[in-house]
């Protein structure tokens, strides 16, 4: 376990001795975010083998060997491979996510031991250590600042807050120190330096809690996966009952136990839909490839079909809806008013910007400084000339009044130029401004803040060529104005949100930023967040305080959540899923990882996203464009629709197989389909033929209709017409076979029925591609795949009976060509219902 202090950390302001550190390391354990789970490798190896579809194949293959059908056993084992491999990859990715969390914190840390500063591995940092962090360092553990010099920290990956955070010195290094004095493990120091006392390590840190959430959250199975598992279990149970009946019937008819077992196995193979899992995996793999063409990388294959049923997108703000970078939105002066990003700068604004540039570092690295310099250059300010002067005094950041001051000596000599920037209260306290200017500045500051902007004040003045104190340098400061910063909205996002609305997909913004910032972004995007003129914006604290009923209300009504922590995002996604929503969660920070794992579809940003977010996600956007999510949803709906048609085709073809394997033995007749036929049809032919549907384009209404219900691809009302067609084909097939047995030898009768079954496939394809209308009414275009598959079926069907070795392998005997018209009539059975409706006036 790891330790977190609850009070003051004794002796820590001067560091620990090596002996104290070693004792605490033994007591608390290493500073590791997520310890490696024992047995995880065996879990990854054996986990996929518990899938119902895999278990059935594991049972089927040895059964084939026991009855001497080696070819069937090989085919079953081959089918087992890719299904198990996909499951293993998913398990491996889950473990890799945790490994990224383990590697997140700094590999080394600077600490004080025995009174001397030294570098130690980050996993050996303990509670009470005095650590020193500088610009560019990753904070190794949660800590409280005891000394700071202009330190600013990027906490966006942890909190979602887009702006850098100033840190100040705490009164005492204890666990209850204010937020502004706390450093968090895994965050990055942008500028300045600090000394801090460690208060929590390993799993007791904020990142450790995120690691536990990720470790405890397994990716949910998709609705279609669950439906497939239920279908397989139901058919497996049905097959077991019928197998026993068939074996008993065969024995009672006087057949030997060997023939009885073969009949029972044939029925099991016909009943167990092995090809469903193969078609499902193939469709998702091809769909993942197509999504890559749309700049979306699929990491968790089942999420491809879930995209088509997405009802809610929970999106982070920073870097997802916005660009994730600070820019100057406006510059305000008491006399000149406001200068926007695209507006021209008047004389007072030019003076303000020049002062703001002089208050920046000569070689800027802080995001605020970079934004000021970029804005000034865009308005014609010669930044290089200003920074060409000599910086004589760099008065540090005042942690009480929260401002800093720079003094510059011009190239021509004379009085120095002084500039200050920082919090409006501090700058106004140290510069000259009359009452009306102060009131106007405070009003402008309030207006900018209400728009979700961060505001700094700027003052300018001059000072003697040399001075002895900061007070003397600042004595001539005059208030110059305000600079407001914002994180710009991403181009194309408002349009993407409108498309989501048209498609019946609700968008919920979940951010760590201030409610005012969330309100401004939601307004700019056109994201609904009001009711009767009243804002419906909730905070993470509201989520924590809500009981289950209130939490459900918030999840159902509120589209904007602000000031949310990782645990609260996770809570919200779980609440939405309990309400039956299919949730896609987008994000790019480490703070998003638990919610990304909890969601039905986790969508991470590829360019800006952290490694942990990408590893936790189901899909990674390669262009970080929210619009790509909408394109992915459209592709997901196309895949879902085509997969539904493919399943309908497979369903329509199963009644002939199942009834042939059940009815014929009960009647005491020779088997119509032997195990080799069923293996060829279900494991090889059906999956290949089913690929015809995956190439069909999306319908015109794909993004103008509500999401399809979860699991709809395998619901009775969706597939009932296919079952009906299958029963008709089965009746025709059995009638033909039983008649042929009365006049022909067994193998010839089987050949006639088998060829009829193969010839039915192209007709079924045409019927199931347009299940709502006859194939001859507004037929779908003949894609290249349709042409190739249809031609192959037409060629293969006669080869099965007229190519000697193939006919012998399949136990078929050739019949006279004069019987092929009968085969054609039987193959047209799927068209008969449409022909009847057309004749009665109910069709096209």
N, C-alpha and C positions, 0 to 999 in steps of 0.2 A: 504494500500500500504506500501511498505518498502522503505527505504532511501539508496541512494548511494551518497557519497560525490563527488563533482566536484573540490574541492580545498582543501586548508589546513583545518585541523580539529582543531579549536581553543581550547586551554586549555586542550587538550587530553593527552599530555605527562605526566601529573600528575593525570590523571583520571578525572572522573566526580563526582559531588556531587550527593547524592541520589535524590535530587529534580530535578536536570538536567536530570538524567536518567529517572525518572518517566515522566517528560514532553516529552522527546523524544519517550518514549514507547507509550504514548498516541497519539503523532503526527504520528509516523511511523508504529505503529502496532508491534505485536510480531515477533520475529526472527524465523519465520516458513517458511520452504522451499516451501511447497505447502499447502495453506489453504484448509480446507475441503469444498468441493462444497455443497451448499445447495440443498436439494432434491435428492441427489445422491442415497439414498436408494430407493426412488420411481422410479427413472430412471432404477435402476437395476431390480426392480420388473416388471415394465410395458414395459421396452425396448424390451425384447424378444417377447412380444405379438404383436409387429408390423411386425414380419416376415410374408411374404405372405403365406407360408405354414401353419403357425399357425393360421393366420386369416381365411383361408379356412376351417380348422378343427373346429374353433370356430363357423363358420356359419353352417357347416354341422351337428354338433352334436345337436343343438337345433331343426334343421329341422327334424331330425329323431324323436325327442320327439313329435313334432307337429303332425306328421303323425302316431304316436303310435308305432314306431319301437324303443322300449326301449333298446333292445340288441344292435342295431346299434349305438345308441347314446352312450352307455357305451364304446363300442369299440373305437369310435372316441375320446372320452375323454381320454381313456387310451393311445391312440397314441399321443395325445397332450402333455401328461406329460413329457416324456423324451426329446422331441424336445425343449419345453420351458425351461426345466432344464438345457440343454446344453447352451442355450443362456444366462440364468441367471448366470451360472458359469463363462462364458467368461466376462460378465460385472463386476462381483465381482472381478475377477483377475485384471482387469484394475484399479479398485479403490484400490486394495491391493498394486499395484505397487506404486501408489502415497503415500500410507501410509508408505511404506518402505522409501521413500524419506523424509517424515516428521520426521521419527525416526532416520535418518542417522546422523545428527549432534550430538555433545556431549550433554548428558542430563543435565550436569552442566558446568559452566565455572568459572574460577578464574579471578576476575576483581578488580580494585581499585576504591572504592567509599568513598568519604569523607576522602581521604588520607589513607584509610586502605584497605588491601587486604581481599577479602571475596569471598565466593562461591555463585553464583546465578544460577537459572535455565537458561539453554541455550536460551530459547525462550524470556528471558528478557534482553539479551544483546542488546545494542543500538549503533548507530553510535557515535563515539567519546570515547567509553569505552576503557580503558587501560586493555588489557587481558594478562595473563601470561600462557604460554603453556610449558609443560615439556615432556620428553620422554614418549611415549605411549598415550599422549593426542590427542583427535580429535579436530581440530581447529573449534571453534563455529561459526565464521563469517569471511568474507573477511577482511583482516587487513594488515597494513604496519608495518614492524619490526622497533622498536626504540631502542632495545638492544638485542644482541644475544650472546650466548655462545656455539660455536660448534654445531649449530642447523642444522639438516638434516631432510628433510621431504619426505615422500612417497606420490607422486602425481600421481602414476600410474593409480589409479581408475578414476581420473579426466581427465588426459591429455593423458594417454597411454604411457607416458615416463617410460621405465622400470628401469631407474637408480634413486637412491635417489638424491634429489636436495639440495644443500647447500643454506642457506639463510644468508644474511648479513644485516647490519643496514642501513636504509635509511637516506638520508640527511634531509628530511622533511616528516612527516606523511601525505602525500596527495595522491589523487587518481591517479596521474600521476607518482607515484614512479616506479622505474624499477622493472621488473619481479622478479629479484633475491632478492628483498626486500619484496615481497608480500607473504602472507599466504592466503590460500583459504579454505573456509568452507568445512568441511567434510574430508579434508586430515589428515594424521596421522604424528605426530612428532616421528621420529625414534630415534634421539639422541639429546642431548643438551637441551637448554631451550631458551626462547625468551620472550620479552615483545613486544606487538604490539598494535597499535591503530586501532580500528575497522573503516573501511571505507564503508562497505555495509552489510546489513542484509537481511534475508528472501529471497524474490524473486529477490532482486537486486544483490544477490551473483551469482557466476558462477553456483553453484548447483541449485539456484533458477531458472536460465534460462533453465537448463536441465529439471527441474520439469515442467516448462511451456510447453516445447516441448513435454514431455511425456503426459501431460494433454491434449494438443491440437491435439495429434496424435492418431487417433483411428485405431485399427488393420484393414487392408484392407480385404474386402471380397474376397474369393478365386474365380478364374475364374469359377470353377464348381458350386460354390454357386450362382454366378450371372447367370450362364446358367440355373440352376435349377429354380431360381426365375422367369426368363423369360419364361421358359417352363410352369410353373404353371400359371403365369398370362395369357399367350396366351391360354392355355387350359381352364382356368376359363372363359375367355371372350367367347371362342367358345362354352363352355357348356351353358353359359347364353343364347346365341342366339338359340342354338338347343333346350334348355329346353322350351323356349317360343314356338318354332315351334311344339315340341312334345305335349305340353299341349293343344295348339290350335287344333292340328290334332286329339287328343283323344276326345276332346269335339265335334268336327265336326263329328266324327264317332259315336256319340251318347253315349259315355261313360260318367259317372258322374265325377264331379270335383275331388272327392277323388281319383279315378283311374287315372285321368289325372295328378294330383300332384305326385302320386307315380311314374308314368312313367317319369315325369320330373326330380324328385329326382334321380331316377335310372340312367338317362342319366348323370346327374351332377356327381354322384359318379363314373361312368365309365370314364368320361372325366378327372376328377381331379385326378392326380397321387399321391394320398396320400402315396403309398408305396415307392415312389422314395426317399422321405426324410428319411423314416425309414431305408431303405437299405443303403443309404448314411451314416447315423449316425452309423449303426451297423458295416459297413465296416471300417470306420475310428476308431471306438472304438477297434475293433479287430486288426487293423493295429497298433494302439498305443500300444497295449499289446505286439505285436511282436517287435516293435521298442525298448521296454523296455528290451527285451531279448538281444538286440544289444547295450545296454548301452545308449539308448536315451530315455529320459522321455518327453512325449508329454504333453504340458500344454494347447495348443490351438488346438483342435481336427481337424479343417479343414486343418491345415498345413500338415497333413499326405498325403492328395492327392496332394497338391501343390508341395511336394517334387519331385514327378514324372515329373514335368514340369520345374524344376529349370534350369535356363540358366546361372545365374551368382551367385557366392559365394563371397561376400565381407567379408574378414576376418581381424580381428585385428591381430597384430603381437604378442604382449607380452602375454605369457601364452596360446596362441592358436597355432601359428606356432612355437613358441619357448617354453622353459620350464618355463619362467617367473621367473628365479632366476639368480643372478650374479655368474659367476665362473671365475677364472683366466684362460685366454686363452693362455697367453704367458708371460715369464719373459725375459727381454732383458738386457744384460750387454755390456759395451763398448768393453770388451776383449773376452768374451765368446760367444757372439752372442745370439741367441734366444733359450729358453727352452720352449717346448710346453707342453700341458697338459699331453701327454703320453710319452714325451721324458725324458731322463735321465738328471739330473742336474750336471753340472761341478762345479768346485770350485768357480768361480766367481758368478755363479747362486746361489750356496748355501749361499755365503756371502750376496748376495742381498736379498734372502728370509729371512735369519735370521734378517737382518736389518728391513725388512718390518714387520716381526712379532713383533719386539721390538717397532715399531711405532704404533702397534695396542693396543687397550685397553686390560688389563690383563684378563678381562671377556668380550670377544667381543660380541657385539649385532648388530653393524652396518653391513649391508650386505657386504660392501667392506672388513671389517675386517674378517668377517666369511669366505669370499672367499679366502683371503690371507692365513688364518690359515689352511683351508682345503687343499689348493694347497701345502703349505709347508709340512704338514704332509704326503701328498701323495708322496713327494719327500724325505722322510726320515728325515725331520727336527724335533728335539725333542722340540716341542712347550712348553710342560710343564716345561722342564728344563729352557728355556729362560725366561718364565714368573715366574719362581721360584725366580729370583733375585728381589731385592727391587727397586721399582719405586720411585726414589727420586724427580724427577721433571716431571710434566705433563704440559708442556708449551702449552697453548690453541691454537686453530685454529686462525691463523692470517688472518683476512678477507681481507686484502689488497693483500698480496702475496699468500694467500690461501694454507697454509701448517701448520703442527703442529710438535712438537718435544717432544720426551720422553727421559729421562735420567735414566739409571739403574745402581745400585751398585751391582757388582758381589758378589757371596757368599764368595769368598776368599778375598774381599776387594780390595784396590788399585784404579786405575783410573776408572771412570765410563764410561759405554758404552752409546753412544748417537745415536739416530736414528730419522730421519725426513721423512715424506711423505706428498705429496700434489701435487698441480699443478706444471708442469715441470718448468714454469718460476720462481716460487717462490723458489723451491728447488735448481735450478741452481744458483739463485741469492745469496743463503746462503751456498753454498758448493764449494769446490775446484774442478775445471775441466778445462783442457786446451782447446784451440780452436777446435782441431779436435774432442775431446770427445763431446763438446757441439754441434758441427755440426752433428755428428753421432746420438746423442740423439734426436735432433730436427727432423732429417730425419726419424728415427725410430718412433717417436711420430706421425709424419704426416702419415706414412704408416699404423700404427695401427688405427688412426682416420679415414682414408679413408675406412677401413674395417668395420667401424661402431662400433669400440671398444671404451671404456672409458679407459683413461690412467692416471696413477699416477706415479710420480717420487719418488725415494727413495735415501736418503743419509745416510752415517754412519760415525762415528768417535768416539773419546774418549774425556774426559774432566777430570779436576782435581777431586779429591775425594769430594771436595765441591766447590761451586761457588756462586757468588753474583748476577749473571744476566743471562738472556737468551742468550745474545750475547756471553758471555764467554763460555757457554755450547756449542753453535753452531760454535764456532771459529775453531774447528778441524774437521768439517764435510767434507767428500769427496763424490762426486757423485758416487752412486752405480749402478744405472740402472733404468729401467722402468718396471712396472707391468701393463699388459693390461687385461681388463675384457670384457666379452661378455655374452650374454644370449644364451645358446646353443639351437640349433634346436631340435625340438621334433622328436623322433624316429618314422619312418613310414610316416612322412608328405611328403617327396619327392615322395614316391610311391603313396600316396593318390592323390597328384597333377597330377601325370601321368594318373591315372585312371579317374580323372575329365576331362583331355584332351581327352582321348579315348571316353568318354561319351558325348562330346560336351558341357561340362560345363566350363565356363570361371571363373578363380579365380583372384580376385582383392585384393591386400593387402592394408589396410587402417590403418595407424599407427600415433601415436603422436610423434614418435621418429624422429631423425635427418635424412635427406635424405641419408647421408652416411651409417647410420645403416640400413635403409630400402634397400639400394642398396646391401649391403653385405648379408643380409638375403635372398633377392630375388635371388641373384647369387647362394648362397648355396643351395637353394631349387630347383633351376632350373626353377623359375617362369619367364616367358618371360617379359623383361622390356627394350629391346633395339630395335632400328630400324636402320639398316645400321651402326651399331657400335656406335650409339648415344643413351644415356640413355633417356628413356621416363618415367621420374619420376616427378610427379607434387606435389605441396604442397597445404596446406590449403589456403594459400594466393592466389595461382592461382585460386582456386575455388571461393574465394570471389571476385576476380577481373574479373571473366569471365562473359560475357553477356550470355543470354540463348543459343545462337547458339554455342558459344565457350564452354559452360558448357556441351552441348551435345557431342561436339567433344572430350573433355577430358574423359567423361564417356564412350565413344565408343572406345577410343584408348589407354588409359593409364591403366596399370595393377598395378602400385605402386603409392600410395599417402602417403606423409610424412608430419609431422608437422600439423596434422589435429586436429581441435577442435570438440567438440560434434556437434555444429551447422553445421559444414562443412561435417561431416560424414552423417548427416541427409540430407543435400543438395545433396550429391552424390547419395545416395540411391534413393531419389526422382527423380533425373535426369535419372537414369537407368530405373526406373519403367515407366517414361514418354516415354522412347524409346521402351517400350513394353517388356522389360526384366522381367523375374520372378526372383526376387532377394532373396537370403538367406544371412542374415547378421550375422556373428558370432562375439562374444565378451565376455568379462568377467568383464569389469569395468563399473562404473557408467556412465563414459563418453560415453559408447556404448548404453545406454538405449533408447534415442530418435530414433537412427537409427534402433535398434532392433524392435521398435514399428512400424516404417515406412515401414520396409521390408515386403515382402510377407511372409517370414519365418524368425523369429528371433531365433538364436541359441546361447544359453548362456552356459558358462562352469559351471558345477555343483560343482566341487571341489574348483576351484580358483575364481569362479565368485562371485561378490557381490550379496547381496539379491535383490537389485534393478534391476540388469541385469537379474537375473533369473526370477523375476516377470514380466519383460517386454518382455521376450522371448516367442516364440511359442514352442520351444523344448529346453530341457536342456541336455547337454551331461554329463552323470554320470561319465565318465572316463576322461573328458577333452581332449579327443584324436581327433585330426582333422580327422583321418582315420574313426572315427565313423560317421562323416558327410557323407562320401562317401558310407559307408554301409547303412546309412539312405536313401540316394538318391536312391540306388538300391532297397531297400525295398519299397520306395515310388513309384518307377516305377512299381514294381510288383503289388502293391495295385491299382495303376491307371489302369493298363492293366486289372486286374480282375474286377475292378469296371466298366470299359467300357463294358466288357462282360455281367456283371450283368444287366446293363442298357439296353443292346441290348436284353436280355431275357425279361425284363419288357416291352420294346417297342414292341417286337414281340407279346406279349400277350394282348396289349391294343386294337388294332384294332378289335379283336373279341368282346371285351366287349363294345367298343364304338359303333360299327355298329349294334350289337345286340340291344343295348338300343335305337338306332336312327331309324333303318330301320323297325324293327318289329312293333313299335307303328304307324309309318307312313303308314304301310300296313294294320293297323287295327287289327292286331293279338295280342293274349295275350303275355305278356312280357316273353322273354326267361329267363332273369336273373332278379330276384327280388333284392331289396336292401340288404337283408341278404346274398345272394350269393356274391354280389359285395364286401360287407364288409369283408366277410370271405376270399375272394380271394386277395383283395388288402391290407388289413391291417394285416392279419395273414399268409395266405399261401404263397403269393409271397415273402415277406421278408425272410421267413424261407427257402424256396426253393433257393432263391438267394444266400444264404450262401454257397452253393456248390462251387461257383466260388472263394470265398475268400481263400480257401485252396489250390488252384492251385499254383504250384511253378513258379518262374520267368523264362522267356524265356532265352535261351543261349545268346541272343543278347541284354539283358537288359542294359548292360553298354558298349555296343559297337555301339550304335546308338544315334543320336541327341535327345534332349528332345522332347517329344510330345508337339504340340501346346497347349496353354492354352485353356481350355474348350473343348478339342477335344473329351472328353467322350460323349458329347451330340451334336456333330455337325452332320449335315445332311449326309455328305459323309460317316461318321463313322457308322451311324445308319440306313442308307437307306436300306441296305439288310435286316435288322431286320424288318423294316416297310413292306417290300415286303412279307416276310414270314408271318407276321401277317395278311396282307390282304388276303393271300391264305388261312390261317387257318380260317379267318372270313367267307370267301366265302363257304368253306366246311361246316362249322358249321351252317350257316344260311340255306344253301340248305337242310341239314339233318333235321333241326328243322321244316322248313316249310313243308317238305314232311311228317314228323312224325305227324304234326298237322292235316294233311289231312286224316290220318288213325287211330290216337289214341287220347285219351283224353289229355287235356292240360298238366297235371302233368306228364303223362308218356312220352309225347313228350319232355317236359323240362328235364326229367331224362336222356333220351337218349343223348340229346345235352350236358347236364352238365357233364355226365360221359365222353363223348368224349373230352370235354374241359380239364378235369382233366387228362385223359390219354395222352393228347398231351404234358403235362409238362415234363415228362422224355425225350421225343424225342427232345423238344426244348432245354433242358439242354445239351444234347449231341451235338446238332447242334451249339449252341452258345459258347460252350467251345472251339470249333475249327472252327471259322467262315470262315477261309480261305481255308478249305478243307473238304471233306466229313468225317463224324464221323468214317467211317470204314478205312480211310487211316491215318496211324500213329496216332491212337487214343490216347488221353491223358490218363494217368494212372487213374484207378478207385480209388479215395481216399476213406477213410472211410466215409467221409461226403456224397460223391456221392452214395455210397452203401446204407447208412441209409436212405437218402432222397428218393431215387428211390424205395426202398422196402416199405417205408411208403406210398408213392403215390399209388403204386400197391395195397396195402392193403386197403387204405381209399376209393378208387374209388368205388368198389362194396358195401362197407359198407354204402355209402350215399343213396343207393336205397334199400338195403336189411335189414338194421337195422331200425326197426319201428320208434322209437322216433326220430332218426336222420333224417329219410326220411320225417317224419311229419314236423319237424322244418324247413326243406329245401323245403317243398312243392313239394316233388318228389314221383312218383309212380313206383313200380318195373316193369321191363319189362323182357321178357323171356330170358334165357341165350343164346338162339340161335342168339340173335342180337349182342352179344359181338364181333364177327368178324367184323361187320360193324363199331363198335366203334374203333377197332384196325386199320382198314383201314383209318378212319378219323384222328386218332391220328398220323398216319405216314405222314401226309401232309407236315410237314417241310422238309422231306427227298425227296419229289418229284422233286424239282429243281435240286438237285444233281444227282438224277437218270436220269433225262432228259439229263443233260450235259454229264453224263457218257455214255449214249446210243449214243449220237451224237459224241462222241470221244473227247469232250472238258473237261471231268473230269479225275479223276485218273484212 
